[in-house]
């Protein structure tokens, strides 16, 4: 997960800041409603008309925060078979530890270290990654029904030589089993 320092963020992403320095020990809950505008901030255009609810629970204990995120909602996608648009339900979850340390380090997806002098943490990138990764790779509309195709009738005109070989093969197999 590649996170940005607060100084690198645009104004739209600032609404996903959480103030760690003002946060008391204990549990804190944040809720967000994501629309397509959220994904447009990242330049993501693989789906349209996103309607996703995100709940973030931060459990702070000293210099460490356990962050649990869950998302649920839907996006509009083109079906891979037909190309027509449909609503795809998406759910996701993500958990990681946020800890104060000497310098920023996000090499480990499960443990992110931020500098002691950083009072804010922005949740936009982790929320974005969680929701985008919750969209299935195959876009298959569950309401789409495959057209029923008639079964082809087996061809009766088999070359008589093949039929004789088949009989010989069956005879040999029967002899082996005796």
C-alpha positions as CSV (number, residue, x, y, z in Angstrom):
1,X,0.0,0.0,0.0
2,X,1.6,3.3,-1.1
3,X,0.4,6.0,1.2
4,X,1.1,9.7,0.8
5,X,2.2,12.2,3.4
6,X,-0.4,14.8,4.4
7,X,1.4,17.5,2.4
8,X,1.0,15.5,-0.8
9,X,-2.8,15.3,-0.7
10,X,-5.4,17.2,-2.6
11,X,-8.4,18.8,-0.8
12,X,-10.9,16.2,-1.8
13,X,-8.9,13.5,0.0
14,X,-8.6,15.6,3.2
15,X,-12.1,14.6,4.3
16,X,-10.7,11.1,5.0
17,X,-8.1,12.4,7.5
18,X,-8.3,11.2,11.1
19,X,-6.7,13.2,13.8
20,X,-4.5,10.8,15.7
21,X,-3.1,13.4,18.1
22,X,-6.5,14.4,19.4
23,X,-7.7,10.8,19.7
24,X,-8.0,9.3,23.2
25,X,-7.2,5.6,23.9
26,X,-10.2,3.4,23.1
27,X,-12.5,2.7,20.1
28,X,-13.4,5.3,17.5
29,X,-15.8,4.8,14.6
30,X,-15.9,6.6,11.3
31,X,-18.4,6.2,8.5
32,X,-18.1,7.2,4.8
33,X,-20.4,7.1,1.8
34,X,-18.4,6.6,-1.4
35,X,-19.7,7.7,-4.7
36,X,-18.1,7.6,-8.1
37,X,-16.4,11.0,-7.3
38,X,-14.2,9.2,-4.7
39,X,-12.8,6.8,-7.4
40,X,-12.5,9.7,-9.9
41,X,-10.0,11.3,-7.5
42,X,-7.7,8.3,-8.1
43,X,-8.4,8.3,-11.9
44,X,-10.1,4.9,-11.6
45,X,-12.6,4.2,-14.3
46,X,-13.2,0.4,-14.4
47,X,-16.7,0.9,-13.1
48,X,-19.4,3.6,-12.8
49,X,-22.0,4.7,-10.3
50,X,-20.4,3.5,-7.2
51,X,-22.5,3.5,-4.0
52,X,-20.5,2.1,-1.2
53,X,-20.7,2.5,2.6
54,X,-17.5,2.2,4.5
55,X,-17.2,1.7,8.3
56,X,-13.8,2.3,9.9
57,X,-13.1,1.3,13.5
58,X,-9.9,2.5,15.1
59,X,-8.9,1.0,18.4
60,X,-6.1,3.2,19.9
61,X,-3.8,2.0,22.6
62,X,-0.9,4.3,23.3
63,X,1.2,4.8,20.1
64,X,-0.6,2.0,18.3
65,X,-3.9,1.9,16.4
66,X,-5.6,-1.2,15.2
67,X,-7.7,-0.2,12.1
68,X,-10.5,-2.3,10.8
69,X,-12.4,-1.3,7.7
70,X,-15.5,-2.8,6.1
71,X,-17.2,-1.8,2.9
72,X,-20.5,-2.8,1.4
73,X,-22.3,-1.5,-1.7
74,X,-22.5,-1.8,-5.4
75,X,-21.0,-0.6,-8.6
76,X,-22.1,-0.6,-12.3
77,X,-20.1,-2.8,-14.6
78,X,-20.3,-4.1,-18.1
79,X,-21.0,-7.9,-18.2
80,X,-18.0,-9.7,-19.8
81,X,-20.2,-11.9,-21.9
82,X,-22.8,-9.4,-23.3
83,X,-21.3,-6.0,-22.6
84,X,-24.6,-4.7,-21.0
85,X,-24.3,-2.8,-17.7
86,X,-25.4,-4.4,-14.4
87,X,-25.1,-3.7,-10.7
88,X,-22.4,-5.7,-9.0
89,X,-22.6,-6.1,-5.2
90,X,-19.2,-5.6,-3.5
91,X,-18.1,-6.2,0.0
92,X,-14.6,-5.8,1.4
93,X,-12.6,-5.7,4.6
94,X,-9.1,-4.6,5.6
95,X,-7.2,-4.6,8.8
96,X,-3.9,-3.2,9.7
97,X,-1.9,-1.7,12.5
98,X,-0.8,1.9,12.5
99,X,2.1,2.7,14.8
100,X,4.2,5.7,15.6
101,X,7.9,5.4,14.9
102,X,11.0,7.4,13.8
103,X,10.2,7.5,10.1
104,X,7.4,6.6,7.7
105,X,7.4,3.0,6.5
106,X,4.6,1.2,4.6
107,X,6.6,-1.8,3.3
108,X,4.4,-4.1,5.3
109,X,0.7,-4.0,4.4
110,X,-0.2,-5.1,7.9
111,X,1.9,-2.6,9.8
112,X,2.3,1.0,8.8
113,X,4.7,3.2,10.7
114,X,4.2,7.0,10.7
115,X,6.5,9.6,12.2
116,X,5.8,10.9,15.7
117,X,5.3,14.4,14.4
118,X,2.5,13.4,12.0
119,X,-0.8,14.2,13.8
120,X,-3.1,13.1,10.9
121,X,-3.5,9.9,9.0
122,X,-5.5,9.8,5.7
123,X,-7.7,6.8,5.1
124,X,-8.4,7.5,1.4
125,X,-5.7,5.2,0.0
126,X,-6.5,2.1,2.2
127,X,-10.3,2.6,1.5
128,X,-9.6,2.9,-2.2
129,X,-7.5,-0.3,-2.3
130,X,-10.0,-2.2,-0.2
131,X,-13.0,-1.3,-2.4
132,X,-11.2,-1.7,-5.7
133,X,-9.9,-5.2,-4.7
134,X,-13.4,-6.3,-3.7
135,X,-14.7,-6.1,-7.3
136,X,-14.5,-9.5,-8.9
137,X,-12.1,-10.0,-11.7
138,X,-14.8,-11.6,-13.9
139,X,-17.8,-9.4,-14.4
140,X,-20.7,-11.7,-14.8
141,X,-24.3,-10.5,-14.3
142,X,-26.0,-13.1,-12.1
143,X,-29.3,-12.3,-13.8
144,X,-28.0,-13.2,-17.2
145,X,-29.3,-16.5,-18.6
146,X,-27.3,-18.3,-21.2
147,X,-29.3,-19.1,-24.3
148,X,-30.2,-22.7,-24.5
149,X,-28.5,-24.4,-27.4
150,X,-29.8,-27.6,-29.0
151,X,-27.6,-30.5,-28.5
152,X,-26.0,-31.8,-31.7
153,X,-27.0,-35.3,-32.6
154,X,-24.1,-37.8,-32.9
155,X,-23.1,-38.5,-36.4
156,X,-24.2,-42.1,-37.3
157,X,-22.0,-42.3,-40.4
158,X,-18.9,-43.7,-38.9
159,X,-16.3,-45.1,-41.2
160,X,-16.7,-48.9,-40.9
161,X,-12.9,-49.3,-40.5
162,X,-13.1,-47.3,-37.2
163,X,-15.9,-49.4,-36.0
164,X,-13.9,-52.6,-36.6
165,X,-10.9,-51.1,-34.7
166,X,-13.2,-50.2,-31.8
167,X,-14.5,-53.8,-31.7
168,X,-11.0,-55.1,-31.7
169,X,-9.9,-52.7,-28.9
170,X,-12.9,-53.8,-26.8
171,X,-12.1,-57.5,-27.3
172,X,-8.5,-56.9,-26.2
173,X,-9.6,-55.1,-23.1
174,X,-12.0,-57.8,-22.2
175,X,-9.3,-60.4,-22.6
176,X,-7.0,-58.5,-20.3
177,X,-9.6,-58.3,-17.5
178,X,-10.1,-62.1,-17.5
